[in-house]
Amino acid sequence: MAQCSSNTDPSFKCLVCLEILQSPVKITCPFQHVYCERCVTGLQSVPEPTCPQCRSPIDPTHMDRAVDIEKIMRTNRGSCQWCGQQMAVYKLRDHMEKCASADHSIPQFRPVRETSQPVPSNVPNRSTFQCPYCGEKNLECSALVKHCNEQHRHCPQQVVCPVCASMPWGDKSRVSANFLQHLNLRHKFEYDTYVDYQHDDDSMLQEAIQASLQSF
């Protein structure tokens, strides 16, 4: 991403893509704010498009070339944030996208400062589960259903459902008489989609059923 370098006039930055303006155009808001042409074109699919800055209603199919801004970008100079080479501002974006000195690695983020809140140590893992038959780990709910149906369809062993056991209302000692049938009836959806962990099992089942009926 060719973001504006620190010594580039911020008025040359598009506030949609946050990069140096490319083919700048003025839109139909009262302030005639300026953006990249392709960024404004993207607003044509929005039902009620508004200016990203002043929130005034706009018509993204009508725009004028920002000739005055283009002229200033051709006369003003800036430097590449990667190699330091100076050039006219209007050339900077293309240059920085191809600059041999650019760092294209994924940035590593860290907290601005440490949190003052204690980190819970007993939060159960409700994202991935272990197969109760063979012990295979790190299976998401849908993957667990698929795995058990493919690998353990004829296994007679009665086991505890790892998904239910991870819930606040779950009983870690409750054995399912027919685990595969239980999986196929109760866990065809991801719990995180519907679950409020403050509610009990029956309440959440009813909400899931209602949600599934509304999807038809």
N, CA, C and O of each residue as an XYZ file, in Angstrom:
864
protein
N       0.830     -1.187      0.000
C       0.000      0.000      0.000
C       0.873      1.249      0.000
O       1.763      1.389      0.839
N       0.623      2.143     -0.927
C       1.448      3.340     -1.059
C       0.840      4.485     -0.276
O       0.234      5.380     -0.865
N       0.985      4.473      1.013
C       0.425      5.524      1.830
C       1.245      6.799      1.696
O       2.413      6.772      1.307
N       0.589      7.940      2.034
C       1.296      9.213      1.972
C       2.493      9.179      2.909
O       2.382      8.728      4.049
N       3.632      9.652      2.434
C       4.801      9.736      3.290
C       4.639     10.923      4.220
O       3.805     11.796      3.981
N       5.428     10.956      5.272
C       5.280     11.972      6.312
C       5.493     13.384      5.801
O       4.992     14.337      6.397
N       6.237     13.538      4.697
C       6.503     14.881      4.194
C       5.622     15.229      3.005
O       5.904     16.181      2.277
N       4.543     14.452      2.802
C       3.615     14.726      1.722
C       2.414     15.475      2.276
O       1.879     15.100      3.319
N       1.986     16.528      1.592
C       0.845     17.321      2.023
C      -0.364     16.417      2.227
O      -0.768     15.723      1.294
N      -0.961     16.405      3.439
C      -2.111     15.525      3.679
C      -3.305     15.835      2.793
O      -4.192     14.993      2.654
N      -3.356     17.019      2.187
C      -4.470     17.344      1.293
C      -4.402     16.527      0.012
O      -5.356     16.522     -0.766
N      -3.286     15.834     -0.222
C      -3.142     14.977     -1.397
C      -3.549     13.538     -1.083
O      -3.357     12.646     -1.910
N      -4.110     13.306      0.105
C      -4.485     11.950      0.502
C      -5.984     11.742      0.318
O      -6.789     12.580      0.726
N      -6.348     10.638     -0.291
C      -7.757     10.262     -0.445
C      -8.237      9.679      0.884
O      -7.609      8.765      1.418
N      -9.338     10.196      1.421
C      -9.830      9.733      2.713
C     -10.712      8.491      2.610
O     -11.322      8.078      3.596
N     -10.780      7.902      1.430
C     -11.450      6.607      1.286
C     -10.420      5.489      1.355
O     -10.540      4.583      2.180
N      -9.412      5.546      0.497
C      -8.385      4.492      0.480
C      -7.168      4.848      1.335
O      -6.305      4.001      1.567
N      -7.094      6.098      1.803
C      -5.997      6.576      2.653
C      -4.647      6.520      1.944
O      -3.606      6.385      2.587
N      -4.671      6.626      0.619
C      -3.445      6.669     -0.158
C      -3.385      7.985     -0.933
O      -4.336      8.766     -0.926
N      -2.251      8.217     -1.602
C      -2.096      9.428     -2.405
C      -3.143      9.423     -3.514
O      -3.368      8.399     -4.158
N      -3.774     10.560     -3.733
C      -4.825     10.656     -4.735
C      -4.362     10.143     -6.094
O      -3.243     10.410     -6.532
N      -5.237      9.413     -6.739
C      -4.968      8.903     -8.078
C      -6.167      9.243     -8.963
O      -7.293      8.842     -8.671
N      -5.921      9.988    -10.050
C      -7.005     10.495    -10.897
C      -8.037     11.212    -10.033
O      -9.203     10.818    -10.022
N      -7.634     12.263     -9.303
C      -8.535     12.928     -8.356
C      -9.756     13.549     -9.022
O      -9.667     14.135    -10.101
N     -10.908     13.403     -8.348
C     -12.154     13.980     -8.840
C     -12.879     14.667     -7.689
O     -12.715     14.311     -6.522
N     -13.690     15.670     -8.056
C     -14.525     16.364     -7.079
C     -15.934     15.792     -7.169
O     -16.473     15.621     -8.263
N     -16.527     15.497     -6.018
C     -17.870     14.926     -6.014
C     -18.910     16.024     -5.802
O     -18.560     17.194     -5.648
N     -20.180     15.648     -5.796
C     -21.264     16.629     -5.804
C     -21.722     17.064     -4.412
O     -22.830     17.581     -4.275
N     -20.905     16.871     -3.382
C     -21.277     17.371     -2.060
C     -21.076     18.884     -2.022
O     -20.362     19.409     -2.877
N     -21.670     19.608     -1.074
C     -21.556     21.071     -1.024
C     -20.116     21.576     -0.959
O     -19.829     22.689     -1.400
N     -19.201     20.756     -0.408
C     -17.821     21.196     -0.245
C     -16.917     20.718     -1.382
O     -15.724     21.021     -1.399
N     -17.487     19.970     -2.333
C     -16.722     19.435     -3.467
C     -15.450     18.729     -2.992
O     -14.351     19.004     -3.474
N     -15.624     17.827     -2.052
C     -14.476     17.079     -1.552
C     -13.872     16.229     -2.670
O     -14.557     15.823     -3.609
N     -12.583     15.975     -2.541
C     -11.824     15.310     -3.599
C     -11.403     13.904     -3.159
O     -10.941     13.702     -2.036
N     -11.574     12.934     -4.072
C     -11.195     11.551     -3.830
C     -10.613     10.949     -5.111
O     -10.673     11.554     -6.181
N     -10.053      9.752     -4.979
C      -9.635      9.017     -6.172
C     -10.882      8.683     -6.997
O     -11.944      8.406     -6.440
N     -10.750      8.709     -8.298
C     -11.894      8.409     -9.159
C     -12.442      7.011     -8.873
O     -13.656      6.830     -8.781
N     -11.552      6.020     -8.733
C     -12.037      4.656     -8.535
C     -12.682      4.467     -7.164
O     -13.521      3.582     -6.997
N     -12.304      5.287     -6.180
C     -12.929      5.188     -4.857
C     -14.360      5.702     -4.908
O     -15.249      5.138     -4.269
N     -14.584      6.770     -5.666
C     -15.937      7.320     -5.801
C     -16.793      6.375     -6.635
O     -17.973      6.181     -6.341
N     -16.209      5.791     -7.669
C     -16.953      4.851     -8.503
C     -17.478      3.695     -7.666
O     -18.556      3.166     -7.933
N     -16.714      3.307     -6.655
C     -17.155      2.228     -5.779
C     -18.407      2.565     -4.995
O     -19.102      1.660     -4.533
N     -18.717      3.855     -4.831
C     -19.907      4.270     -4.096
C     -21.185      4.105     -4.911
O     -22.285      4.256     -4.380
N     -21.044      3.796     -6.201
C     -22.228      3.661     -7.052
C     -23.084      2.463     -6.661
O     -24.269      2.416     -6.993
N     -22.504      1.504     -5.967
C     -23.269      0.328     -5.548
C     -23.943      0.528     -4.195
O     -24.667     -0.351     -3.727
N     -23.707      1.686     -3.561
C     -24.313      1.970     -2.262
C     -25.717      2.541     -2.479
O     -25.876      3.460     -3.283
N     -26.747      2.022     -1.781
C     -28.124      2.485     -2.015
C     -28.311      3.987     -1.833
O     -28.951      4.628     -2.666
N     -27.771      4.558     -0.773
C     -27.898      5.995     -0.511
C     -26.507      6.566     -0.233
O     -26.155      6.802      0.923
N     -25.712      6.789     -1.287
C     -24.329      7.220     -1.094
C     -24.230      8.616     -0.482
O     -25.008      9.514     -0.802
N     -23.257      8.769      0.401
C     -22.974     10.062      1.011
C     -21.483     10.335      0.953
O     -20.679      9.420      0.773
N     -21.124     11.587      1.104
C     -19.713     11.966      1.112
C     -19.043     11.376      2.355
O     -19.571     11.535      3.456
N     -17.907     10.705      2.215
C     -17.235     10.108      3.374
C     -16.805     11.123      4.426
O     -16.562     10.758      5.577
N     -16.708     12.412      4.036
C     -16.275     13.420      5.000
C     -17.439     14.178      5.626
O     -17.575     14.197      6.849
N     -18.280     14.804      4.805
C     -19.345     15.645      5.350
C     -20.685     14.932      5.446
O     -21.638     15.484      5.995
N     -20.773     13.710      4.918
C     -21.981     12.877      4.963
C     -23.156     13.474      4.199
O     -24.298     13.076      4.431
N     -22.913     14.402      3.311
C     -23.978     14.943      2.477
C     -24.331     13.936      1.385
O     -23.445     13.232      0.900
N     -25.593     13.850      0.987
C     -25.966     12.956     -0.113
C     -25.229     13.354     -1.395
O     -25.059     14.541     -1.672
N     -24.799     12.371     -2.167
C     -24.064     12.667     -3.397
C     -24.577     11.793     -4.537
O     -25.265     10.795     -4.320
N     -24.228     12.187     -5.739
C     -24.499     11.382     -6.926
C     -23.150     10.924     -7.471
O     -22.477     11.680     -8.172
N     -22.746      9.679     -7.152
C     -21.416      9.207     -7.563
C     -21.261      9.008     -9.064
O     -20.165      8.720     -9.544
N     -22.357      9.159     -9.809
C     -22.246      9.038    -11.267
C     -21.860     10.378    -11.897
O     -21.552     10.443    -13.087
N     -21.877     11.440    -11.096
C     -21.487     12.755    -11.591
C     -20.282     13.244    -10.792
O     -20.355     13.400     -9.573
N     -19.208     13.475    -11.468
C     -17.976     13.951    -10.827
C     -17.183     14.758    -11.843
O     -17.316     14.560    -13.050
N     -16.364     15.663    -11.344
C     -15.519     16.489    -12.206
C     -14.056     16.253    -11.884
O     -13.691     16.094    -10.720
N     -13.236     16.231    -12.886
C     -11.795     16.098    -12.651
C     -11.308     17.258    -11.798
O     -11.647     18.413    -12.055
N     -10.523     16.951    -10.799
C      -9.958     17.989     -9.922
C      -8.685     18.516    -10.579
O      -7.572     18.216    -10.147
N      -8.877     19.307    -11.631
C      -7.746     19.796    -12.427
C      -6.801     20.626    -11.581
O      -5.584     20.529    -11.735
N      -7.351     21.449    -10.680
C      -6.509     22.299     -9.841
C      -5.620     21.464     -8.919
O      -4.450     21.788     -8.713
N      -6.189     20.374     -8.360
C      -5.404     19.499     -7.481
C      -4.334     18.770     -8.284
O      -3.200     18.635     -7.825
N      -4.685     18.302     -9.475
C      -3.712     17.621    -10.330
C      -2.533     18.535    -10.642
O      -1.379     18.104    -10.635
N      -2.833     19.786    -10.913
C      -1.775     20.749    -11.246
C      -0.828     20.935    -10.069
O       0.390     20.969    -10.248
N      -1.382     21.056     -8.869
C      -0.536     21.227     -7.675
C       0.289     19.966     -7.424
O       1.448     20.055     -7.021
N      -0.306     18.785     -7.662
C       0.425     17.541     -7.446
C       1.568     17.377     -8.442
O       2.545     16.683     -8.162
N       1.445     18.012     -9.598
C       2.521     17.946    -10.589
C       3.657     18.903    -10.265
O       4.802     18.672    -10.652
N       3.333     19.982     -9.551
C       4.378     20.976     -9.238
C       5.013     20.743     -7.866
O       6.181     21.074     -7.660
N       4.246     20.173     -6.923
C       4.802     19.879     -5.594
C       5.583     18.574     -5.615
O       5.274     17.659     -6.378
N       6.605     18.506     -4.759
C       7.449     17.312     -4.706
C       7.335     16.647     -3.346
O       7.093     17.290     -2.324
N       7.515     15.359     -3.372
C       7.524     14.576     -2.143
C       8.569     13.487     -2.266
O       9.177     13.323     -3.324
N       8.780     12.749     -1.202
C       9.802     11.701     -1.244
C       9.199     10.351     -0.902
O       8.264     10.257     -0.106
N       9.746      9.303     -1.514
C       9.286      7.938     -1.280
C       9.596      7.535      0.160
O      10.709      7.745      0.642
N       8.615      6.958      0.842
C       8.827      6.554      2.226
C       9.787      5.389      2.348
O      10.280      5.111      3.441
N      10.069      4.689      1.231
C      10.943      3.521      1.280
C      12.384      3.862      0.898
O      13.313      3.537      1.638
N      12.578      4.510     -0.243
C      13.940      4.770     -0.723
C      14.355      6.229     -0.585
O      15.532      6.552     -0.746
N      13.411      7.111     -0.291
C      13.734      8.514     -0.098
C      13.849      9.329     -1.373
O      14.100     10.533     -1.315
N      13.671      8.698     -2.519
C      13.787      9.423     -3.789
C      12.698     10.483     -3.893
O      11.541     10.232     -3.555
N      13.082     11.682     -4.367
C      12.129     12.773     -4.509
C      11.600     12.848     -5.936
O      12.309     12.566     -6.902
N      10.344     13.234     -6.038
C       9.698     13.350     -7.351
C       8.403     14.120     -7.185
O       7.995     14.426     -6.065
N       7.749     14.436     -8.308
C       6.451     15.100     -8.260
C       5.463     14.207     -7.519
O       5.495     12.986     -7.668
N       4.576     14.817     -6.713
C       3.650     14.051     -5.879
C       2.782     13.113     -6.710
O       2.489     12.000     -6.272
N       2.367     13.538     -7.898
C       1.463     12.703     -8.672
C       2.121     11.397     -9.131
O       1.421     10.464     -9.523
N       3.456     11.318     -9.088
C       4.165     10.095     -9.472
C       4.436      9.179     -8.279
O       4.788      8.013     -8.454
N       4.272      9.710     -7.066
C       4.694      8.969     -5.876
C       3.955      7.654     -5.675
O       4.571      6.643     -5.337
N       2.669      7.656     -5.875
C       1.889      6.440     -5.598
C       2.346      5.272     -6.461
O       2.583      4.173     -5.960
N       2.467      5.519     -7.763
C       2.923      4.457     -8.662
C       4.328      4.003     -8.297
O       4.636      2.811     -8.319
N       5.184      4.983     -7.958
C       6.567      4.637     -7.612
C       6.625      3.753     -6.363
O       7.314      2.734     -6.351
N       5.893      4.151     -5.306
C       5.985      3.418     -4.045
C       5.389      2.020     -4.154
O       5.808      1.116     -3.432
N       4.418      1.827     -5.045
C       3.855      0.491     -5.225
C       4.850     -0.462     -5.888
O       4.731     -1.681     -5.760
N       5.843      0.106     -6.606
C       6.820     -0.720     -7.315
C       8.232     -0.587     -6.746
O       9.160     -1.234     -7.232
N       8.398      0.244     -5.724
C       9.731      0.531     -5.185
C      10.424     -0.742     -4.706
O       9.848     -1.530     -3.956
N      11.653     -0.932     -5.143
C      12.411     -2.135     -4.784
C      12.759     -2.166     -3.301
O      13.056     -3.228     -2.753
N      12.723     -1.003     -2.649
C      13.074     -0.945     -1.220
C      11.863     -1.115     -0.319
O      11.999     -1.122      0.904
N      10.690     -1.250     -0.902
C       9.456     -1.324     -0.104
C       9.429     -2.588      0.744
O       9.892     -3.648      0.323
N       8.883     -2.456      1.941
C       8.717     -3.585      2.844
C       7.278     -4.090      2.699
O       6.340     -3.457      3.184
N       7.115     -5.231      2.030
C       5.784     -5.766      1.782
C       5.408     -6.868      2.772
O       4.415     -7.568      2.576
N       6.190     -7.018      3.821
C       5.870     -8.049      4.806
C       4.637     -7.622      5.594
O       4.314     -6.436      5.674
N       3.958     -8.602      6.172
C       2.773     -8.316      6.971
C       3.215     -7.622      8.255
O       4.073     -8.146      8.965
N       2.648     -6.449      8.572
C       3.079     -5.737      9.775
C       2.738     -6.517     11.034
O       1.714     -7.197     11.096
N       3.590     -6.416     12.022
C       3.364     -7.077     13.297
C       2.791     -6.054     14.274
O       3.408     -5.018     14.522
N       1.627     -6.339     14.821
C       0.969     -5.412     15.717
C       1.125     -5.871     17.156
O       1.238     -7.065     17.436
N       1.130     -4.914     18.053
C       1.158     -5.236     19.470
C       0.339     -4.173     20.197
O       0.146     -3.082     19.662
N      -0.142     -4.464     21.392
C      -0.941     -3.477     22.109
C      -0.154     -2.202     22.372
O       1.060     -2.244     22.571
N      -0.854     -1.062     22.373
C      -0.193      0.204     22.687
C       0.345      0.150     24.101
O       1.442      0.637     24.372
N      -0.409     -0.429     24.987
C       0.054     -0.627     26.364
C      -0.652     -1.841     26.940
O      -1.678     -2.279     26.419
N      -0.119     -2.365     27.982
C      -0.693     -3.553     28.588
C      -2.037     -3.220     29.245
O      -2.217     -2.133     29.794
N      -2.970     -4.164     29.181
C      -4.261     -3.939     29.805
C      -4.151     -4.032     31.316
O      -3.337     -4.783     31.853
N      -4.990     -3.251     31.992
C      -5.004     -3.291     33.455
C      -5.983     -4.339     33.963
O      -6.051     -4.613     35.161
N      -6.754     -4.931     33.020
C      -7.741     -5.927     33.416
C      -7.095     -7.307     33.520
O      -6.258     -7.667     32.692
N      -7.477     -8.069     34.523
C      -6.917     -9.418     34.643
C      -7.393    -10.301     33.499
O      -8.554    -10.227     33.095
N      -6.507    -11.132     32.978
C      -6.849    -12.042     31.898
C      -7.419    -13.316     32.493
O      -6.728    -13.991     33.257
N      -8.663    -13.671     32.167
C      -9.256    -14.898     32.740
C      -8.421    -16.113     32.370
O      -7.925    -16.222     31.249
N      -8.275    -17.010     33.309
C      -7.467    -18.209     33.075
C      -8.328    -19.448     32.874
O      -7.820    -20.517     32.535
N      -9.638    -19.302     33.084
C     -10.504    -20.483     33.030
C     -11.560    -20.387     31.937
O     -12.595    -21.046     32.030
N     -11.321    -19.579     30.899
C     -12.284    -19.468     29.815
C     -12.185    -20.704     28.936
O     -11.121    -20.974     28.380
N     -13.273    -21.466     28.797
C     -13.204    -22.697     27.985
C     -13.071    -22.387     26.505
O     -13.518    -21.343     26.029
N     -12.450    -23.308     25.787
C     -12.319    -23.174     24.337
C     -13.631    -23.589     23.692
O     -14.019    -24.755     23.756
N     -14.324    -22.617     23.059
C     -15.595    -22.928     22.408
C     -15.462    -22.794     20.897
O     -16.466    -22.698     20.190
N     -14.238    -22.788     20.401
C     -14.001    -22.648     18.965
C     -13.631    -23.961     18.305
O     -14.087    -24.256     17.200
N     -12.810    -24.748     18.974
C     -12.398    -26.033     18.428
C     -12.601    -27.122     19.476
O     -12.626    -26.860     20.679
N     -12.744    -28.352     18.984
C     -13.105    -29.443     19.886
C     -12.290    -30.698     19.568
O     -11.705    -30.822     18.492
N     -12.267    -31.619     20.526
C     -11.559    -32.884     20.371
C     -12.563    -33.992     20.118
O     -13.590    -34.081     20.791
N     -12.259    -34.830     19.148
C     -13.148    -35.957     18.847
C     -13.193    -36.891     20.056
O     -12.142    -37.336     20.519
N     -14.371    -37.196     20.574
C     -14.467    -38.070     21.753
C     -14.166    -39.533     21.454
O     -13.995    -40.332     22.374
N     -14.100    -39.888     20.174
C     -13.803    -41.261     19.793
C     -12.299    -41.511     19.660
O     -11.747    -42.398     20.311
N     -11.644    -40.715     18.803
C     -10.234    -40.981     18.504
C      -9.278    -39.953     19.105
O      -8.063    -40.146     19.077
N      -9.820    -38.864     19.646
C      -8.969    -37.870     20.289
C      -8.381    -36.829     19.362
O      -7.581    -36.005     19.804
N      -8.755    -36.838     18.071
C      -8.236    -35.813     17.161
C      -8.665    -34.436     17.644
O      -9.821    -34.221     18.008
N      -7.704    -33.499     17.642
C      -7.952    -32.179     18.240
C      -8.144    -31.106     17.165
O      -7.983    -31.339     15.967
N      -8.498    -29.920     17.663
C      -8.586    -28.702     16.843
C      -9.609    -28.797     15.715
O      -9.379    -28.283     14.620
N     -10.734    -29.452     15.982
C     -11.803    -29.554     15.001
C     -12.859    -28.495     15.301
O     -13.399    -28.452     16.406
N     -13.159    -27.631     14.312
C     -14.269    -26.717     14.479
C     -15.560    -27.538     14.492
O     -15.561    -28.715     14.131
N     -16.647    -26.911     14.907
C     -17.899    -27.656     15.077
C     -18.298    -28.394     13.801
O     -18.605    -29.586     13.842
N     -18.296    -27.686     12.663
C     -18.680    -28.325     11.401
C     -17.709    -29.429     11.018
O     -18.107    -30.447     10.453
N     -16.425    -29.223     11.329
C     -15.420    -30.243     11.017
C     -15.590    -31.469     11.911
O     -15.353    -32.598     11.482
N     -16.003    -31.235     13.164
C     -16.253    -32.354     14.074
C     -17.413    -33.206     13.559
O     -17.332    -34.435     13.565
N     -18.490    -32.557     13.114
C     -19.643    -33.284     12.569
C     -19.213    -34.121     11.366
O     -19.554    -35.300     11.264
N     -18.464    -33.501     10.460
C     -18.005    -34.191      9.254
C     -17.076    -35.355      9.608
O     -17.213    -36.457      9.077
N     -16.135    -35.094     10.509
C     -15.156    -36.110     10.910
C     -15.850    -37.329     11.512
O     -15.547    -38.463     11.141
N     -16.781    -37.098     12.441
C     -17.431    -38.217     13.120
C     -18.323    -39.011     12.168
O     -18.400    -40.236     12.265
N     -18.989    -38.325     11.258
C     -19.835    -39.023     10.289
C     -19.019    -39.865      9.327
O     -19.469    -40.925      8.890
N     -17.822    -39.400      8.996
C     -16.986    -40.129      8.045
C     -16.151    -41.219      8.704
O     -15.957    -42.290      8.130
N     -15.655    -40.945      9.915
C     -14.700    -41.850     10.539
C     -15.306    -42.763     11.604
O     -14.761    -43.831     11.883
N     -16.426    -42.353     12.200
C     -16.935    -43.115     13.345
C     -18.431    -43.412     13.218
O     -19.138    -43.488     14.223
N     -18.901    -43.575     12.010
C     -20.331    -43.777     11.774
C     -20.867    -45.019     12.490
O     -22.008    -45.025     12.953
N     -20.062    -46.052     12.579
C     -20.547    -47.312     13.154
C     -19.948    -47.591     14.531
O     -19.945    -48.733     14.991
N     -19.451    -46.568     15.171
C     -18.856    -46.755     16.502
C     -19.967    -46.800     17.556
O     -20.729    -45.839     17.668
N     -20.082    -47.880     18.330
C     -21.176    -48.028     19.300
C     -20.907    -47.328     20.641
O     -21.803    -47.235     21.479
N     -19.700    -46.845     20.841
C     -19.318    -46.270     22.125
C     -20.162    -45.040     22.462
O     -20.387    -44.188     21.603
N     -20.625    -44.946     23.693
C     -21.371    -43.788     24.167
C     -20.388    -42.768     24.736
O     -19.560    -43.103     25.583
N     -20.481    -41.527     24.270
C     -19.490    -40.517     24.635
C     -20.178    -39.212     25.038
O     -21.373    -39.021     24.814
N     -19.386    -38.321     25.638
C     -19.858    -36.982     26.017
C     -19.645    -36.041     24.836
O     -18.585    -36.057     24.210
N     -20.639    -35.231     24.534
C     -20.514    -34.274     23.437
C     -19.572    -33.142     23.859
O     -19.879    -32.428     24.813
N     -18.441    -32.958     23.180
C     -17.485    -31.917     23.580
C     -18.023    -30.500     23.356
O     -17.609    -29.565     24.042
N     -18.947    -30.336     22.395
C     -19.515    -29.009     22.138
C     -20.414    -28.600     23.290
O     -20.275    -27.509     23.842
N     -21.339    -29.483     23.650
C     -22.248    -29.184     24.759
C     -21.483    -29.019     26.075
O     -21.803    -28.149     26.885
N     -20.473    -29.862     26.272
C     -19.718    -29.813     27.526
C     -18.987    -28.490     27.705
O     -18.684    -28.105     28.834
N     -18.696    -27.782     26.607
C     -17.963    -26.517     26.704
C     -18.879    -25.336     27.032
O     -18.398    -24.250     27.358
N     -20.203    -25.545     26.946
C     -21.154    -24.472     27.196
C     -21.338    -24.243     28.694
O     -21.101    -25.154     29.488
N     -21.758    -23.039     29.093
C     -21.947    -22.750     30.527
C     -22.935    -23.704     31.182
O     -22.801    -24.034     32.360
N     -23.942    -24.153     30.403
C     -24.939    -25.072     30.945
C     -24.533    -26.536     30.742
O     -25.268    -27.436     31.148
N     -23.396    -26.783     30.132
C     -22.991    -28.136     29.767
C     -22.667    -29.014     30.961
O     -22.154    -28.550     31.979
N     -22.979    -30.296     30.812
C     -22.667    -31.298     31.827
C     -21.554    -32.180     31.272
O     -21.784    -32.963     30.350
N     -20.359    -32.058     31.824
C     -19.197    -32.777     31.310
C     -19.263    -34.284     31.551
O     -18.404    -35.024     31.073
N     -20.263    -34.738     32.280
C     -20.394    -36.177     32.538
C     -21.603    -36.785     31.832
O     -21.856    -37.984     31.955
N     -22.358    -35.953     31.084
C     -23.574    -36.449     30.429
C     -23.228    -37.151     29.119
O     -22.708    -36.530     28.192
N     -23.515    -38.424     29.052
C     -23.186    -39.237     27.887
C     -24.360    -39.257     26.913
O     -25.513    -39.406     27.317
N     -24.051    -39.105     25.623
C     -25.078    -39.177     24.583
C     -25.290    -40.636     24.186
O     -24.337    -41.332     23.835
N     -26.539    -41.095     24.243
C     -26.833    -42.479     23.877
C     -26.536    -42.728     22.402
O     -26.061    -43.799     22.026
N     -26.825    -41.713     21.562
C     -26.522    -41.805     20.126
C     -25.830    -40.491     19.736
O     -26.483    -39.526     19.339
N     -24.508    -40.477     19.857
C     -23.757    -39.236     19.674
C     -23.865    -38.693     18.255
O     -23.990    -37.483     18.065
N     -23.817    -39.580     17.251
C     -23.891    -39.108     15.871
C     -25.242    -38.464     15.575
O     -25.305    -37.432     14.906
N     -26.303    -39.055     16.061
C     -27.622    -38.464     15.861
C     -27.694    -37.107     16.563
O     -28.249    -36.150     16.023
N     -27.137    -37.035     17.748
C     -27.088    -35.777     18.499
C     -26.323    -34.707     17.716
O     -26.777    -33.567     17.607
N     -25.168    -35.077     17.175
C     -24.374    -34.136     16.385
C     -25.171    -33.598     15.199
O     -25.212    -32.392     14.957
N     -25.794    -34.503     14.474
C     -26.483    -34.129     13.247
C     -27.749    -33.321     13.497
O     -28.178    -32.550     12.638
N     -28.348    -33.498     14.675
C     -29.553    -32.740     14.991
C     -29.247    -31.405     15.662
O     -29.919    -30.406     15.402
N     -28.241    -31.389     16.518
C     -28.012    -30.199     17.343
C     -26.860    -29.325     16.889
O     -26.805    -28.152     17.260
N     -25.950    -29.848     16.109
C     -24.734    -29.083     15.806
C     -24.481    -28.934     14.311
O     -23.336    -28.986     13.863
N     -25.538    -28.749     13.549
C     -25.390    -28.455     12.130
C     -25.057    -26.984     11.902
O     -24.803    -26.584     10.766
N     -25.054    -26.175     12.954
C     -24.697    -24.760     12.867
C     -23.634    -24.490     13.925
O     -23.476    -25.253     14.879
N     -22.910    -23.393     13.738
C     -21.911    -23.002     14.728
C     -22.621    -22.325     15.894
O     -23.417    -21.410     15.683
N     -22.349    -22.755     17.105
C     -23.003    -22.174     18.271
C     -22.779    -20.655     18.348
O     -23.685    -19.913     18.730
N     -21.588    -20.200     17.991
C     -21.287    -18.775     18.116
C     -22.225    -17.907     17.288
O     -22.389    -16.720     17.573
N     -22.846    -18.497     16.257
C     -23.743    -17.722     15.409
C     -24.994    -17.300     16.159
O     -25.520    -16.210     15.937
N     -25.471    -18.169     17.050
C     -26.759    -17.920     17.687
C     -26.690    -17.771     19.209
O     -27.613    -17.229     19.817
N     -25.628    -18.237     19.816
C     -25.646    -18.418     21.258
C     -25.395    -17.133     22.036
O     -24.466    -16.379     21.748
N     -26.247    -16.907     23.026
C     -25.977    -15.954     24.087
C     -25.605    -16.811     25.282
O     -26.454    -17.525     25.816
N     -24.361    -16.755     25.709
C     -23.888    -17.685     26.725
C     -24.516    -17.442     28.097
O     -24.265    -18.184     29.047
N     -25.336    -16.390     28.187
C     -26.023    -16.138     29.449
C     -27.344    -16.903     29.525
O     -27.950    -16.971     30.595
N     -27.808    -17.489     28.391
C     -29.059    -18.223     28.363
C     -28.809    -19.717     28.544
O     -27.686    -20.201     28.398
N     -29.878    -20.429     28.863
C     -29.707    -21.873     29.035
C     -29.864    -22.591     27.694
O     -30.174    -21.977     26.673
N     -29.644    -23.894     27.726
C     -29.622    -24.699     26.507
C     -30.944    -24.670     25.767
O     -30.962    -24.481     24.551
N     -32.071    -24.857     26.484
C     -33.372    -24.904     25.825
C     -33.720    -23.574     25.165
O     -34.256    -23.548     24.057
N     -33.419    -22.480     25.840
C     -33.700    -21.157     25.271
C     -32.924    -20.945     23.984
O     -33.464    -20.431     23.005
N     -31.656    -21.341     23.984
C     -30.823    -21.126     22.807
C     -31.246    -22.048     21.670
O     -31.145    -21.671     20.502
N     -31.718    -23.253     21.991
C     -32.194    -24.156     20.946
C     -33.411    -23.559     20.252
O     -33.506    -23.597     19.025
N     -34.341    -23.009     21.024
C     -35.531    -22.404     20.442
C     -35.173    -21.222     19.556
O     -35.771    -21.049     18.494
N     -34.202    -20.397     19.973
C     -33.765    -19.256     19.162
C     -33.128    -19.736     17.868
O     -33.338    -19.142     16.811
N     -32.344    -20.818     17.948
C     -31.698    -21.356     16.753
C     -32.736    -21.890     15.770
O     -32.612    -21.704     14.559
N     -33.777    -22.566     16.314
C     -34.832    -23.099     15.448
C     -35.562    -21.968     14.740
O     -35.822    -22.045     13.540
N     -35.896    -20.907     15.492
C     -36.585    -19.769     14.891
C     -35.728    -19.106     13.825
O     -36.235    -18.718     12.773
N     -34.426    -18.974     14.092
C     -33.522    -18.358     13.110
C     -33.438    -19.188     11.848
O     -33.394    -18.642     10.746
N     -33.417    -20.527     11.999
C     -33.327    -21.395     10.824
C     -34.603    -21.336      9.989
O     -34.549    -21.412      8.762
N     -35.762    -21.199     10.660
C     -37.036    -21.123      9.940
C     -37.146    -19.830      9.132
O     -37.726    -19.813      8.047
N     -36.580    -18.744      9.677
C     -36.644    -17.457      8.999
C     -35.762    -17.411      7.771
O     -35.931    -16.531      6.926
N     -34.830    -18.330      7.650
C     -33.908    -18.321      6.514
C     -34.510    -18.941      5.273
O     -33.927    -18.844      4.193
N     -35.673    -19.581      5.400
C     -36.305    -20.227      4.242
C     -37.212    -19.248      3.528
O     -37.835    -19.602      2.527
